[in-house]
Structure formats: C-alpha cells, structure tokens
Amino acid sequence: MNSYLLLLPLIVTFIAPFAILLTGKNQNVREGVSFAAAALAFLGVACFIPDVLSGVVHQVDLFTILPGITVSFCLDGLGIIFALIAPFLWGFATSYNIGYMRTLQEHAQTRYYFCFAVAIFGAVGVAMSANVFTLYLFYEIISIFTYPLVAHHEDEEAFTGAKKYMVYLMGTSKLFLLPAMALTYVLVGNLDFNLTDMVHGIFRNADGSYKTAIAAANPWLIQLTYVLFIAGLAKAALMPFHNWLPSAMVAPTPVSALLHAVAVVKAGVFSVSRVILSGFGSSAMHDFGLSLPTAYVAAFTIVVASLIALTKDDIKARLAYSTVSQLSYVVIGVAMIGLTYNGSDPNTSAVQGGLLHIGNHAFGKITLFFGAGAIYVATHLKAISKMNGLGRRMPWTFGAFGLASLTMIGMPPVAGFVSKWYLLGGAMTTGQLILVTALLCSTILNAGYFVPIFYRAFFLKPDPEANIEQYKEAPMCMVVPLVFTSLVSLLLGIYPQIFQNFIQAFMR
C-alpha cells in the first residue's frame, strides 16, 4: 500500500472543520459533514489494517524544519488503535451532539462543531506522529481548540474551569514537554521514535551503546528527560497534574465525553505510552530505575482518585475522578515494561493490559458520559441521590450505563475485565505487592461508586415528590449511540483480539 495514503485521514479531518464553518447556516448539512468526515477518516485508517497486522510500519516525512526535526507520520500497531478509535467515536458523538445541542437549544453550535472537529484532527495527528516534534504540535492543537468547548457556556464557572484547563495543559507542556524535547534532541541528535525496537529505544544503539557522547557522559540526563516528559504530558492526568480534568466538567456533557474518552485524555495516555515504549524502551526503563517510580505514581492515582469518586454525588464529577483513576491503568501497564529481571525481556502481559485499556476504556467511558448527558437532557438531574427509580423510566439509558460500568469495574464478560486480567498478571510477575494490591483495591472501589447508581435507578423507590412519571428517554439520536457503544464494550470483552492483534504486531 502506498505510504502517502497515510495522509488521507489527516487531510479529511483537516478539511472537515472548515467545511463545517462554511455550512454552518444549514445545521443538517453541517452535521452531515461531521458524519461524512468521520466515516472517511475511519476508512482511511482501516485500509492499513492488513499491513499493520503483518508488521509493516508505514511512514511519511512531510517536510524538514531543521536537521533531525521533521513533521513525520507513521502507522504501526500502537498508533492504529488510537487512530481508529477517534474517528469511529466521532461519528457516534455527532449523532449524540445533535440530540443534546438541539434539545437544549445551545448557542454557538457551529463553533462547537468546528472545535470538536479540530480536536479529532489533533487526536488523529497524535496517533500518527512518528516523532516527538510532530506529536507535540498535534498535542497542542488539541489543547487550544478544546478550550472553547470547555468554556462553551460562557459564564463565570465555565471561564474559571477553562482557565484552569489551559493553565494545567499549556503550562505543563511549555514548562516540561518543550525542555524534554530539547534534551532529547541533544542526547540523540533527532526526535524520531524507534518504531522497530521496543528494547533499546531512541537513546541507545542496538548493541546497547549510547547514541551520543553527551548521553554516555551524562546518563542522568536521560532520567531528567523522562521526568520532564511525564510531567509535561498532563493530559494523562497523573496526580498531582490531574485537577484540570474535574474542573473541565463545566463543559457540555458531549464535550466531557470527548475529553474523557476520545481526544484529550487518550492523547495523554497514548503519548505517555509512545514515549515509554518507542522512546525509552524496556532497557532504559529498567537500567535507569524509571519503571517502579512511574508505576507507584500511577498506583497512587488509581486508588486516591477512586476514593475521591466515592464522595461525589454529582454524576459528572464522579465520572471525572473515575477517569483520573482509569487512565492510570494504561500508565501502570506500560510503566511495568522495565520491571523484569532483565531489561531485554519486557513485561509484555502488563504492557498488553495497559494498551488494551486505551480502547476498552474509550468505549466504556464515552457510554457513561453519554448516559449522564441523556439523563440531564431528559430530566435536568445531575445528583445521583435524586435518581431513585429513574431506570424504570429510562431503561435503555440506565441499562447501557450499567453495562459500561462493568467495564470500569472489570467484570467479565465486558472489555475492562480483559485489561485488568493482563495488568494483574503483569503485576504479579514483578513481585510488587503494592501494585497488585492497588489494582485489586481499585476494582472494589470502582464497584463502590458505580453499583449504587444502577441500584438506585432500578431497585429503590422513587421519592413521591420527584414525580418521575413525567420523564422519558432522551431523543433516539442520543440513546442509540450510547446503547451501541455499550454493546461494543461487551464485544471487546468477548473478542479482545480486535485490539490485541494490533498490540502483538507492535510488540514483535
């Protein structure tokens, strides 16, 4: 297959926002553009599936900025997962947006759809980045164009939340990610990811020698570079760089779904995965003692965020802290790559579990936010304590919500079970009891804050004063996407090979 076809999904998602602006006066055409672009971008990525599964890595160098600094794109087993998920879920999010935005008669809908489309463009660009420089460009595009989405309501609360959102994401990228990129260039001589060697990474040659004399003389600089990368990728929401995420819940619920399932946080954990696996590799993670501290920070985030989620009565706030916790499953999995007896023997079980959770969490969490939005549109309720008996009036919404909750908990046969199975297996091989305990505790805590929602909706008697008989399901264009995405999370649990084959092709 011609490698230049890699540019098709990027071209489609680049043109789509401008087409949305041009057709903004006709809302049916405007939203039709989003549907068409999502389908074309998805198909543009999907046509590379056979090559990726056979181990072929396509790459296109678009242009050179400086020697060793290029704008380059690639597609391998890791990148194709995120590159498929983003446009696929964009189509269902568009259907959901129609019901949400029109029913609530939201203002500035063309701006909203424009920024939504640019965020998907950024997500596809991150997924297909072949080097740190390209990844940085698209990472920042996502931050800039999701700001108007977070501030959409244009009130004091929205601007406060959006300000914190930008301070965290842009601040960390400028303070930490840019210096990490500069240090990488000094230590390596270029910014290209190593797409074929997950052991030696970019700082060392295949024989284990350092790429440059500077790296050989100052190996501690590699440790500093790593710390700067992890701190600079705040979209992964590792504590203490997580607080932007709950604050961004002032955005409309479909934006929250975009932030938590499709573009923003997935760009964060994908970038962390790419930096660890295609940047540092198992050898550097092992030799420089980087794996265990990262895994401990992720384990801390998993448990503490889950405990905070237990205290939240607002459904979006509970889902926000759930996201903070769940994202660290990806980080803890890929971080364990170096926690083996030999740095040349990657902890493949843990890595598979972490990478599987990128896709598994996406479908589960977008369903949960779709469900929260459908509840709000139909009832204007946000407090979980006021949802007693509501499942009887909205069985499809709460049924899908319950199924997606099982993915977060990690119950069979849904997708989250597979992720946690591999993660627990990988953690047990390391002999690190703290990591095993954190993963097991998180499952109990997840059940603690998700089961009561489902239980209240179907098994508790409604408050007579609530008059729930007045409520019914949200518009079908909202309910159908959330039911579908919940069924996909079930399908991914029954057939985990859908993503697993990509991961195994990447790890060959």
N, C-alpha and C positions, 0 to 999 in steps of 0.2 A: 504494500500500500504506500502511496506517495506521502512522505512525511509532511509536506506542506498542507495536506488536508487537516493537520492539527490546528491550523489557524481558523478553520471553519467555525467551530463553536465560539471562539473568541470574536470573530467578525460578526456573527449573528447577535451575540449578547452585547457587542459594542453598538451596533446599528439600532437595536431594539429600543433603547431609551429615547433616541432622537425621533424614531417613528412614533413613539407614544406621545411625545410633545407635539408633533405635527398633527396628530389625530385626536388631540385632547378634547376638542369640542364635541366629538361623537363618541360617547362612552362605550358603545358596543364595539366600534372599530378599535378604539384604544385598548380595550381589554382583549380583543381578538388578537392584537399584535403580541401581547404577552403570551397568550396560548401558543401562537404560531412559533414565536421565538424559542419558547421552552421546548417545544417538540423538535424543532430543527437542531437546537444545540445538543439536546439529548441524543438524537440520531447521529449527529456529527461525532460525538464521543463514542457512541456504541459501535460504530463501524470499525473501531480499532480493537474491539474486544478479542477477536481471534488472534491477532498479532501479540497483544499483551499476554494472553494466556500461554502462548508459545514461547514467551520470554524475550520477544523483540521490544526494544526500547526506542521509540521514535523521538527524534529531537530536531528542532528548527532553531537556528540562530538568526534572529531577525535583523539586528544591527549591533554594532560595537560602539560603546561610549568611550572607553579607554582600554588599553591592552589588559586583558583579563577580566574586563567588566562588559558584559553583553546583555542584551534583552533576548532571552532564550526560553523556549518552551519545550516540554517533553511530555511523554505519557508512558508511565510504567504501571506496575501492579498497585502501587500505593496511590499514585495520582488519579488513576481512573476511578477509584471508589468515590472520592470527593467530587470529581468531575462529572460523574453520572448522577450522584445524589442531588446536586444543586439545581440543575435544570429540570430534573424529574419532579422534585418537590415544588419548584416554581410554578409548574402548571397547576398543581392542586391548590397551591396557595392563592393563585389568581382566581380560581373559582370561589374559594373561600372569601377572598377580598371583596368580590362582587356582592355577596350577601351581606358582609359586615359593613362595608362602606356605604352601600346604598340604603340599607335598612336604617342605619343610624344617621344617614344624610350628612356624612362627614364632609368638611370643607377641603379645598386644595387636593382633590383626588388625582388630578393629572400629575401634580408634583409628587404625590405619594407613589404613584405607579412608576414614574420616572426614576425616582431614587431607589425604589425596590428593584427595578431592572438593572440599574448600575451596580447595586450590591451583588447581584447574581453574576454580572460581568467580572467583578472583583473576585468573587469566590472561584469562578472557573479559572481565572488567571492565576490565583494562588495554587490551585490544584495542579496546574500545568507548568508551574515555574521550574526551570532547570537549574537555577542558581539563586543565591541569596539576594542579589540585587533585584531580579525580576519579582521574587516573592515579596520583597519589601515594597515595591511600587504598588502591587495589587493589594497588599495588606493595608496600605494607607488609603487606597481608593475606597475600600470597604468602610473604613473609619469615617472618612469625610462625608460620604454620601448616605450613611445611616444616621448621621446627626439630625438632619431634617425629619427623619422618621421618628426618632425618639422625641424630638421637640414638636411633634405634629400638632398637638392640641394648643400650643402657643399660649399657655397660661403660666403662672409663676412656678407651679410644680413641674410642668414639662420642661421649662428652661433650666430649672435647677438640676433636674435629673440628667438632661442632655449635657449640661456644662460638666458635671461630674464624669459623665461618659467620655467626653472628649479629653478632659484633663488626664484621666487614667490611661486611655488608649493612646492618644497622641503624645502625652508626656512620657510614658514609658518607652515608646518607640523611638523618640528623639534622644532621651537620656541614656538608654541602654542598647536598643537594637542597632542604631547607627554606629556607635562605638564598636559593637560586636562585629558588624560588617567590616569596619575599617581594620580591626585587629585580624580578622580572617584573611583579608587581602594581604596584610603584612606577613602573616605566618605561612600563607600558602602560595601567594602570587596570583591568585584568581579567586573567583567567588562561586565556582561551579560545584554543584553537588556531585558526589560519587554515586552514580546510579547503578553501578555493577558490583560494588564491593561493600557489603554491609559490615565487614570486619574492620578494615583499616581506615575507612572514612576518607576525609579530604586532607588531613594533616600529615598522613604518613603514606609512604610508598608501599607497594605490595610486599616488599621484604621487611617492612617494619621500620625502616629509616624515616627520619623526618623530611618533609618536603623542602624546607629551607634551613639555612644555618641559624637564623634567628629563633626558629622553633626548637631546634636542637639545643641551643644555648640557654633558652628561657622557656622550658616546658610549662612552667607555672602560668605563662600567658595563655596557654590552651585552656587551663582551668578558669582563668578570668574571663576568657571569651565565652565559655559555656555559661557561666553565671550571668553574664550580660545578655546572652540570647534568651535564657529562661525568664529573666526579669523583664526583658523587652517585649516578650510575646504575651502581654497581659490579657489578650483575648481568650487565653486558655483558662483564665480565672483561678489560677492557683493562689491560695492565701499567702500573703496579705494583699495581693493585687486583684481582688475579686469584687470589691464593693461597688464598682461601676455597674455590675450586672443586675443586682436587685434594684438599684436606682433607675435603671433603664426601663423598669416596668411601668413607668408613666406613659409609655408609648401605647398606641392601639394594640390590641391582642394579636392581630396578624403580624405586626412588627415584632412583637415578642417571640412569636413562632419563628420568624426569620432570624432573629438574634440568637435564639437558643437551639435551633435545630438545623438551619440551612446554611447561613452565611457566616455570621460573625464568630460565634464560639467554635464552630467547626473549622474555620480558618485558623483559629488559635491552636487547637489541639493538633490539627493537621500540620501546621508549621512546626510545632514542637516535635512531632513525630518525624518530620522530614529532616530537621536539624540534627536530631539524635541518631537516626538510622542512616541517613545519606550524608550527614555532615561529620559527626564524631565517630560513629561506628562502635561496635562492641569492644574493640581493642582500647580505644581512648577512654570509653566509659568505664572499663574495668581498671586499666592501668592508672588512671588519674583519680580513681575513687569518686566518680561522678554519679554512679548509679544509685548507691544507697541513700545519700542525702536527698536526691530528687524523689526517690520512692517514698522516703519518710515524709517529705513535704506534701506529696500527693495523698498519702495515707491520712495525714493530719487533716487535710482539706476535706477528704471524703467523710470522715467521722464528724468533724465540727460543723460542717455545712448541713449535714443530716440532722444534727441535734438542733440547730437553729430552725430548720424547716419544721420541726415538730411544734415549735412555738407560734407559728404563723397561722392566723385564721383566714387572711386574705388568700384566695386560691392562687393568684398570680405570684404573690410573694413566696408561697410555699413551693411553687414550681420553680421559681428563680433559684432558691437555695438548693433545691433538688438538682438543678442544672450544674451549679457550682460543684456539688458533690460528684455527679455522674461524669463530668468532664475529666476528673482526676483518675477515673478508671483507665482512660486512654493513656494518660501520662504515666501512671504507675506501671502499666503494662510495658510500654516502650522503654521506660527507665530501667526495668529489670534485665534489659539485654546484656548488661555487664555483670550481673550478679550470678556468675558461674565460676567454677574452679579454674577455667581457662578462658581468657578473653577471646580466643578464636572459636569458642563454642557458644554462640549466642543462645540466650534463653528464649527459644522460639515459641514455646507454649504461651508465655506471658505476652510476648510481642503480638502473637496472633489474637489473643484475647483483647488487648488494647486496641488494635486496629479494627477488629470486628465491631467494637463498640462505637466506632465513628459512625458506621451505618446503622447499627441496631438502635443506638440512642436517637439518631436523627428521626427515624420513623416513629419511635415511641413518644419522644418529647413533642414533636410537631402535632401529634394526635392530642396530647394533653392540653397544649395551648389552644388548639382548635376547639377542643371541648370547653375550655374556660371561656373562650370568646362566644361560642354558641350559647352557653348559659347566660352570659351577660346580655347578648342581643335579645334573647327570649324573655329574660326575667329582670335584667339590670341588677342581679345579685353578684356580689363578689365574696361575701363572707361564707365560709364553709359551714359555720354554725347555723346558718339560715337555710340550708339546702335539704333539710329533713323531708323525705318523701318525694323529692323532686324527680327522682329517677322514674317514678310511675307516670309522670307527665312527659318526660324526655328520655324514653328507654334507649333509643338509638345512641344518643349523645353519651349518656352515662354508661351504657354497655361498652361502647368503644373506649371511653375513658378508663373503665375498669380493665379492659384487655391491655391497653397501653401501660397501665400501672404495673401490670405483671412483668413487663419488660424492664421497668425501673427496679422492681424488687428482685428480679432474676429467677422467676418461677418458670418451670417447664410448662408447656412446650414453646413459649414465646422466645423472641430473639435474645433478650437480656440474659437468659439462662446460659446460653452458649458462651457469651462473652465472659461471664463470671466463672464458668467451668474452667475455661482456659486460663483465666487470671489466677484462680485459686491453685490450679495445677502448677503454674509457673512459680507462684509464691512459695509453694511447699517445697519445690526443688531447691530454692535458695536457702532454706532453713531459717528464714527470717520470720519468727513467730509474730512479730509486731505487724508485718504486712498481712499475714494470714488472718490475724485477729481483726484488723481494720476492715478487711473485705467481708468477713463473716458478720461483724457488728453492723456494717452498713446495710446488709440485707435485712437484718432485724429492724433497723431504724427506718429503712425505706418502707417496709410493711407498716411501721408505726404511723407514718404520716400519709400513706396512700389508702390503706384499707378503711380508715374511718370515713373518708369521703364517699366511697362506694357504699359502705354500710349505712351511712346517714341517708343517702339518696334512695335506697331500696327497702331498708328494713326499719327505719324509725318513723313514727307517726309524725305527720306534719303539724306544725303549730296552727291551730284553728284560725288564728288571726292572719296567717300568711296567705290564706286564700289561694292555694297553689292550683286550684281548678282553672284559674284564669290563664295559666301558662300552657304552652305547647312547644313542640320542637322549633328550632330556628329554621330559616329558609333552607330548602333542599340543597341549594348550591353550597351551603356550609356543611350540612350534615353528611352529604355523600363523600366529600373529601376526607373528613375525619374518620368515617367508617372504613373507607378504603385504606387509609394509611395504617389504621389499627390492624387490619387484616394482613397488610404487608409485614407488619412486625411479627405476626403469627407465622406467616410464610417463611420469614427469615430464620425463625426458630426451628421449623421443620426441615428447611433446606438451607442450612448455613453455608453450603458450598457456593451459593450465589456470590458472596463476598470472599469466602475463604480461598477460592481458586485464584483470585487476584492476589491475595496476600502471599500465597505459596509461590506464585510466579515471581513476585517481588523478592522473596527471601531465598530464591535459588542461589 
